[in-house]
């Protein structure tokens, strides 16, 4: 058994899930299987907000002294910092802050920070961008210094914190990526996806989605926001193809698109680091 084993703990990977897109659950299931094989935890389970198994049922089903809930989500927005903590009984509505460790039914419940704000996510985004271009170098693979990298998140008017994960990763990528420009973009707030691409200072643009899942947003919505028709996206998906053909020209830009991060093997290490961090918080009060 490894030094960082958590043989007294259950790990719950919490994802949104979906009632209409089964693919959205796959990253949580893939990462749960990888961490289960590692043998570090007594049990590892993928649980979901919008499908079974649900969060509270999974917490109640755990039979270990410690339970770690890791949000397999990208940012500290309304859902991660309001909805889930209130559901777990960690936070009262309207409170500015909340404890992330709780004694619950004789067990310690740890609610970790989301994976999307971890520093290593910048490396995963960069690798996704490089791979998208390397796999489709048409008419040639542009160099990073002549390419703009656009990082897309969801964004919401309900919480300014919804920007934080994207802005954090953009800042990291500006420092280390070597791209001519690195720009944020959002689905529901400014700068929106089409605006960010149009404002890119280079002809070559690589768009990476800061989403864990290749579900509805990453696989369907963002390609449409980039200028593809919904009918064409659906036809490609039904044919077993990627929803966006790399590269595609739109409004004078040659655009590559790399979708979600959820099945990257390195993400399991990020999850484990979130657990280690939470384990160091100790016991409540």
ROTORZA-465138 format. One record per residue (C-alpha): residue number from 1; x, y, z. Coordinates in Angstrom, 1 decimal, always signed. Example, Ala and Ser with C-alpha at 12.3 -4.5 7.8 and 13.67 -1.06 7.14 Angstrom:
ROTORZA-465138
@pos 1&xx +12.3&yy -4.5&zz +7.8
@pos 2&xx +13.7&yy -1.1&zz +7.1
This chain:
ROTORZA-465138
@pos 1&xx +0.0&yy +0.0&zz +0.0
@pos 2&xx +1.3&yy +3.5&zz -0.9
@pos 3&xx +2.2&yy +6.1&zz +1.7
@pos 4&xx -0.7&yy +8.3&zz +0.5
@pos 5&xx -3.2&yy +5.5&zz +0.8
@pos 6&xx -6.7&yy +6.4&zz +2.1
@pos 7&xx -7.7&yy +2.9&zz +3.2
@pos 8&xx -10.2&yy +4.4&zz +5.7
@pos 9&xx -11.9&yy +6.7&zz +3.2
@pos 10&xx -14.5&yy +6.7&zz +0.5
@pos 11&xx -13.9&yy +8.9&zz -2.5
@pos 12&xx -17.0&yy +10.4&zz -4.2
@pos 13&xx -16.4&yy +12.1&zz -7.6
@pos 14&xx -19.3&yy +14.5&zz -8.0
@pos 15&xx -20.3&yy +15.5&zz -11.6
@pos 16&xx -23.3&yy +17.3&zz -13.0
@pos 17&xx -24.6&yy +14.3&zz -15.0
@pos 18&xx -27.5&yy +14.7&zz -17.4
@pos 19&xx -30.9&yy +13.2&zz -18.1
@pos 20&xx -30.5&yy +13.9&zz -21.8
@pos 21&xx -26.8&yy +13.2&zz -22.6
@pos 22&xx -25.3&yy +10.0&zz -21.3
@pos 23&xx -21.8&yy +11.0&zz -22.4
@pos 24&xx -21.7&yy +13.6&zz -19.7
@pos 25&xx -21.3&yy +10.9&zz -17.0
@pos 26&xx -18.4&yy +9.2&zz -18.7
@pos 27&xx -15.5&yy +11.3&zz -17.4
@pos 28&xx -16.6&yy +10.7&zz -13.7
@pos 29&xx -16.9&yy +7.0&zz -14.4
@pos 30&xx -13.5&yy +6.8&zz -16.1
@pos 31&xx -11.7&yy +8.7&zz -13.4
@pos 32&xx -13.5&yy +6.7&zz -10.7
@pos 33&xx -12.4&yy +3.4&zz -12.3
@pos 34&xx -8.8&yy +4.6&zz -12.5
@pos 35&xx -8.7&yy +5.7&zz -8.9
@pos 36&xx -10.4&yy +2.4&zz -7.8
@pos 37&xx -7.6&yy +0.5&zz -9.6
@pos 38&xx -5.0&yy +2.5&zz -7.7
@pos 39&xx -6.0&yy +0.8&zz -4.4
@pos 40&xx -5.6&yy +4.0&zz -2.4
@pos 41&xx -9.2&yy +4.2&zz -1.2
@pos 42&xx -11.6&yy +1.8&zz +0.5
@pos 43&xx -14.2&yy +2.7&zz -2.1
@pos 44&xx -14.5&yy +5.1&zz -5.1
@pos 45&xx -17.8&yy +6.0&zz -6.5
@pos 46&xx -19.0&yy +8.4&zz -9.3
@pos 47&xx -22.1&yy +10.3&zz -8.2
@pos 48&xx -24.2&yy +13.0&zz -9.9
@pos 49&xx -26.5&yy +15.9&zz -9.4
@pos 50&xx -28.9&yy +15.2&zz -12.3
@pos 51&xx -28.8&yy +11.4&zz -12.4
@pos 52&xx -28.3&yy +8.3&zz -10.3
@pos 53&xx -26.5&yy +7.6&zz -8.1
@pos 54&xx -27.2&yy +10.9&zz -6.4
@pos 55&xx -24.9&yy +12.9&zz -4.1
@pos 56&xx -26.7&yy +12.5&zz -0.7
@pos 57&xx -27.5&yy +8.9&zz -1.3
@pos 58&xx -23.9&yy +8.2&zz -2.1
@pos 59&xx -22.7&yy +10.0&zz +1.1
@pos 60&xx -25.2&yy +8.1&zz +3.2
@pos 61&xx -24.1&yy +4.8&zz +1.6
@pos 62&xx -20.5&yy +5.3&zz +2.5
@pos 63&xx -19.3&yy +3.0&zz +5.3
@pos 64&xx -15.8&yy +4.5&zz +6.1
@pos 65&xx -14.6&yy +6.9&zz +8.8
@pos 66&xx -13.8&yy +9.5&zz +6.2
@pos 67&xx -15.6&yy +10.6&zz +3.0
@pos 68&xx -14.1&yy +12.9&zz +0.4
@pos 69&xx -16.4&yy +14.7&zz -2.0
@pos 70&xx -14.4&yy +16.0&zz -5.0
@pos 71&xx -16.4&yy +18.3&zz -7.4
@pos 72&xx -15.4&yy +17.1&zz -10.9
@pos 73&xx -16.2&yy +20.5&zz -12.1
@pos 74&xx -14.3&yy +23.5&zz -13.5
@pos 75&xx -14.9&yy +26.4&zz -11.2
@pos 76&xx -16.0&yy +27.9&zz -7.9
@pos 77&xx -19.2&yy +29.3&zz -9.3
@pos 78&xx -22.8&yy +29.3&zz -8.0
@pos 79&xx -23.2&yy +25.6&zz -8.1
@pos 80&xx -19.9&yy +24.6&zz -6.5
@pos 81&xx -19.9&yy +27.3&zz -3.8
@pos 82&xx -23.6&yy +27.6&zz -3.1
@pos 83&xx -25.8&yy +24.8&zz -4.2
@pos 84&xx -23.7&yy +21.8&zz -3.3
@pos 85&xx -22.5&yy +23.1&zz +0.1
@pos 86&xx -26.1&yy +23.9&zz +1.1
@pos 87&xx -27.2&yy +20.4&zz +0.0
@pos 88&xx -24.4&yy +18.9&zz +2.2
@pos 89&xx -25.4&yy +21.0&zz +5.1
@pos 90&xx -22.1&yy +22.8&zz +5.1
@pos 91&xx -23.4&yy +26.3&zz +4.3
@pos 92&xx -26.4&yy +28.4&zz +5.2
@pos 93&xx -27.9&yy +30.4&zz +2.3
@pos 94&xx -26.5&yy +33.9&zz +2.1
@pos 95&xx -23.4&yy +33.0&zz +4.2
@pos 96&xx -20.1&yy +34.4&zz +2.8
@pos 97&xx -18.0&yy +31.4&zz +3.8
@pos 98&xx -18.4&yy +27.8&zz +5.1
@pos 99&xx -16.4&yy +25.0&zz +6.7
@pos 100&xx -15.4&yy +22.3&zz +4.2
@pos 101&xx -15.1&yy +19.6&zz +6.9
@pos 102&xx -18.1&yy +18.3&zz +8.7
@pos 103&xx -18.9&yy +15.6&zz +11.3
@pos 104&xx -21.7&yy +13.6&zz +9.7
@pos 105&xx -23.2&yy +10.4&zz +11.2
@pos 106&xx -20.0&yy +9.4&zz +12.9
@pos 107&xx -17.9&yy +10.1&zz +9.8
@pos 108&xx -15.8&yy +13.0&zz +8.7
@pos 109&xx -17.1&yy +14.6&zz +5.4
@pos 110&xx -14.6&yy +16.6&zz +3.4
@pos 111&xx -15.7&yy +18.8&zz +0.6
@pos 112&xx -12.7&yy +19.6&zz -1.5
@pos 113&xx -12.0&yy +22.4&zz -3.9
@pos 114&xx -13.0&yy +21.7&zz -7.5
@pos 115&xx -10.5&yy +20.2&zz -9.9
@pos 116&xx -10.9&yy +23.1&zz -12.4
@pos 117&xx -9.0&yy +25.6&zz -10.3
@pos 118&xx -6.0&yy +23.3&zz -9.8
@pos 119&xx -2.7&yy +24.7&zz -11.3
@pos 120&xx -2.2&yy +21.5&zz -13.3
@pos 121&xx -5.3&yy +22.2&zz -15.3
@pos 122&xx -3.3&yy +24.7&zz -17.4
@pos 123&xx -1.0&yy +21.9&zz -18.4
@pos 124&xx -3.9&yy +19.7&zz -19.5
@pos 125&xx -5.5&yy +22.5&zz -21.5
@pos 126&xx -2.1&yy +23.2&zz -23.2
@pos 127&xx -1.8&yy +19.5&zz -24.1
@pos 128&xx -5.3&yy +19.4&zz -25.5
@pos 129&xx -4.5&yy +22.4&zz -27.7
@pos 130&xx -1.3&yy +21.0&zz -29.0
@pos 131&xx -2.9&yy +17.6&zz -29.7
@pos 132&xx -5.8&yy +19.2&zz -31.7
@pos 133&xx -3.3&yy +20.9&zz -34.0
@pos 134&xx -0.9&yy +18.0&zz -34.2
@pos 135&xx -3.6&yy +15.6&zz -35.3
@pos 136&xx -5.0&yy +18.0&zz -38.0
@pos 137&xx -2.0&yy +20.0&zz -39.3
@pos 138&xx -3.9&yy +21.5&zz -42.3
@pos 139&xx -2.7&yy +23.2&zz -44.4
@pos 140&xx +0.2&yy +23.2&zz -41.9
@pos 141&xx +0.6&yy +23.2&zz -38.2
@pos 142&xx +0.9&yy +26.8&zz -37.0
@pos 143&xx +3.5&yy +27.7&zz -34.4
@pos 144&xx +2.2&yy +28.8&zz -31.0
@pos 145&xx +3.7&yy +32.3&zz -31.5
@pos 146&xx +1.4&yy +32.8&zz -34.5
@pos 147&xx -1.7&yy +31.4&zz -32.8
@pos 148&xx -4.3&yy +32.6&zz -30.4
@pos 149&xx -5.5&yy +30.3&zz -27.7
@pos 150&xx -9.1&yy +30.8&zz -26.5
@pos 151&xx -10.2&yy +29.2&zz -23.2
@pos 152&xx -14.0&yy +28.7&zz -23.0
@pos 153&xx -16.0&yy +28.4&zz -19.8
@pos 154&xx -19.6&yy +28.6&zz -19.0
@pos 155&xx -20.0&yy +31.8&zz -17.1
@pos 156&xx -23.2&yy +33.0&zz -15.5
@pos 157&xx -24.8&yy +36.3&zz -14.4
@pos 158&xx -25.7&yy +34.6&zz -11.1
@pos 159&xx -22.1&yy +34.7&zz -9.7
@pos 160&xx -19.0&yy +36.7&zz -10.6
@pos 161&xx -17.0&yy +33.7&zz -9.3
@pos 162&xx -18.0&yy +31.8&zz -12.5
@pos 163&xx -15.3&yy +33.7&zz -14.3
@pos 164&xx -12.6&yy +32.7&zz -11.8
@pos 165&xx -11.5&yy +29.3&zz -13.1
@pos 166&xx -11.2&yy +30.6&zz -16.7
@pos 167&xx -9.3&yy +33.7&zz -15.7
@pos 168&xx -7.0&yy +31.7&zz -13.4
@pos 169&xx -6.1&yy +29.3&zz -16.2
@pos 170&xx -5.7&yy +32.0&zz -18.8
@pos 171&xx -3.3&yy +33.9&zz -16.5
@pos 172&xx -1.2&yy +30.7&zz -16.1
@pos 173&xx -1.2&yy +30.0&zz -19.8
@pos 174&xx -0.1&yy +33.5&zz -20.7
@pos 175&xx +2.9&yy +33.0&zz -18.5
@pos 176&xx +4.0&yy +29.7&zz -19.9
@pos 177&xx +2.3&yy +28.7&zz -23.2
@pos 178&xx +4.2&yy +30.7&zz -25.8
@pos 179&xx +1.0&yy +31.6&zz -27.7
@pos 180&xx +0.7&yy +34.9&zz -29.4
@pos 181&xx -2.3&yy +35.6&zz -27.2
@pos 182&xx -4.4&yy +33.7&zz -24.7
@pos 183&xx -8.0&yy +34.9&zz -24.3
@pos 184&xx -11.0&yy +34.0&zz -22.1
@pos 185&xx -14.4&yy +33.4&zz -23.5
@pos 186&xx -17.8&yy +32.3&zz -22.1
@pos 187&xx -21.0&yy +30.8&zz -23.2
@pos 188&xx -23.4&yy +33.1&zz -21.3
@pos 189&xx -21.4&yy +36.3&zz -20.4
@pos 190&xx -19.0&yy +38.6&zz -22.2
@pos 191&xx -16.7&yy +38.1&zz -23.9
@pos 192&xx -18.7&yy +35.4&zz -25.7
@pos 193&xx -17.2&yy +32.7&zz -27.8
@pos 194&xx -17.7&yy +34.3&zz -31.2
@pos 195&xx -16.6&yy +37.7&zz -29.9
@pos 196&xx -13.3&yy +36.3&zz -28.5
@pos 197&xx -12.5&yy +34.4&zz -31.7
@pos 198&xx -13.3&yy +37.4&zz -33.9
@pos 199&xx -11.0&yy +39.6&zz -31.7
@pos 200&xx -8.1&yy +37.1&zz -31.9
@pos 201&xx -5.0&yy +39.0&zz -33.3
@pos 202&xx -4.0&yy +36.0&zz -35.4
@pos 203&xx -5.5&yy +34.1&zz -38.3
@pos 204&xx -4.9&yy +30.8&zz -36.5
@pos 205&xx -7.1&yy +30.1&zz -33.4
@pos 206&xx -7.2&yy +27.1&zz -31.1
@pos 207&xx -10.3&yy +26.9&zz -28.8
@pos 208&xx -10.1&yy +24.7&zz -25.7
@pos 209&xx -13.1&yy +24.0&zz -23.6
@pos 210&xx -12.6&yy +24.3&zz -19.8
@pos 211&xx -15.2&yy +21.6&zz -19.2
@pos 212&xx -14.7&yy +18.2&zz -17.7
@pos 213&xx -17.3&yy +16.5&zz -19.8
@pos 214&xx -17.8&yy +16.2&zz -23.5
@pos 215&xx -21.5&yy +16.6&zz -22.8
@pos 216&xx -24.1&yy +19.0&zz -24.0
@pos 217&xx -22.0&yy +22.2&zz -23.7
@pos 218&xx -18.7&yy +21.0&zz -25.0
@pos 219&xx -20.0&yy +18.6&zz -27.7
@pos 220&xx -23.0&yy +20.5&zz -28.9
@pos 221&xx -23.3&yy +24.1&zz -27.7
@pos 222&xx -19.7&yy +25.4&zz -28.2
@pos 223&xx -19.4&yy +24.2&zz -31.9
@pos 224&xx -22.6&yy +26.0&zz -32.6
@pos 225&xx -21.3&yy +29.2&zz -30.9
@pos 226&xx -18.2&yy +28.9&zz -33.1
@pos 227&xx -20.4&yy +29.1&zz -36.2
@pos 228&xx -21.4&yy +25.5&zz -37.1
@pos 229&xx -25.0&yy +24.7&zz -37.7
@pos 230&xx -26.8&yy +22.7&zz -35.0
@pos 231&xx -28.0&yy +20.3&zz -37.7
@pos 232&xx -24.4&yy +19.7&zz -38.9
@pos 233&xx -23.2&yy +19.2&zz -35.3
@pos 234&xx -25.9&yy +16.6&zz -34.7
@pos 235&xx -25.2&yy +14.8&zz -38.0
@pos 236&xx -21.5&yy +14.5&zz -37.1
@pos 237&xx -22.2&yy +13.2&zz -33.6
@pos 238&xx -24.7&yy +10.7&zz -34.9
@pos 239&xx -22.1&yy +9.5&zz -37.4
@pos 240&xx -19.6&yy +9.0&zz -34.6
@pos 241&xx -17.5&yy +12.0&zz -35.6
@pos 242&xx -16.2&yy +15.0&zz -33.6
@pos 243&xx -18.7&yy +17.8&zz -33.6
@pos 244&xx -16.2&yy +20.3&zz -35.1
@pos 245&xx -14.0&yy +19.5&zz -38.1
@pos 246&xx -10.4&yy +20.6&zz -37.3
@pos 247&xx -9.6&yy +23.0&zz -38.7
@pos 248&xx -12.6&yy +25.0&zz -40.0
@pos 249&xx -12.5&yy +28.5&zz -41.4
@pos 250&xx -14.9&yy +31.0&zz -40.1
@pos 251&xx -14.8&yy +34.8&zz -40.8
@pos 252&xx -11.2&yy +34.7&zz -41.9
@pos 253&xx -10.0&yy +32.6&zz -39.0
@pos 254&xx -8.8&yy +29.0&zz -39.2
@pos 255&xx -10.1&yy +27.4&zz -36.0
@pos 256&xx -9.2&yy +24.2&zz -34.2
@pos 257&xx -11.4&yy +23.0&zz -31.3
@pos 258&xx -10.5&yy +20.7&zz -28.4
@pos 259&xx -13.3&yy +19.6&zz -26.2
@pos 260&xx -13.5&yy +18.4&zz -22.6
@pos 261&xx -10.7&yy +17.3&zz -20.2
@pos 262&xx -12.5&yy +14.6&zz -18.3
@pos 263&xx -10.8&yy +11.5&zz -19.7
@pos 264&xx -7.2&yy +12.7&zz -19.5
@pos 265&xx -5.3&yy +10.1&zz -17.4
@pos 266&xx -3.5&yy +13.0&zz -15.6
@pos 267&xx -6.8&yy +14.2&zz -14.2
@pos 268&xx -6.7&yy +11.3&zz -11.7
@pos 269&xx -3.5&yy +12.9&zz -10.2
@pos 270&xx -5.3&yy +16.2&zz -9.9
@pos 271&xx -8.2&yy +14.6&zz -8.0
@pos 272&xx -5.8&yy +12.9&zz -5.7
@pos 273&xx -4.0&yy +16.1&zz -5.0
@pos 274&xx -7.3&yy +17.7&zz -4.0
@pos 275&xx -7.9&yy +14.9&zz -1.6
@pos 276&xx -4.5&yy +15.2&zz +0.0
@pos 277&xx -5.0&yy +19.0&zz +0.4
@pos 278&xx -8.4&yy +18.4&zz +2.1
@pos 279&xx -7.0&yy +15.7&zz +4.4
@pos 280&xx -4.6&yy +18.3&zz +5.8
@pos 281&xx -7.5&yy +20.5&zz +7.0
@pos 282&xx -8.0&yy +18.3&zz +10.0
@pos 283&xx -11.2&yy +18.0&zz +12.0
@pos 284&xx -14.0&yy +20.5&zz +12.4
@pos 285&xx -14.1&yy +23.0&zz +15.2
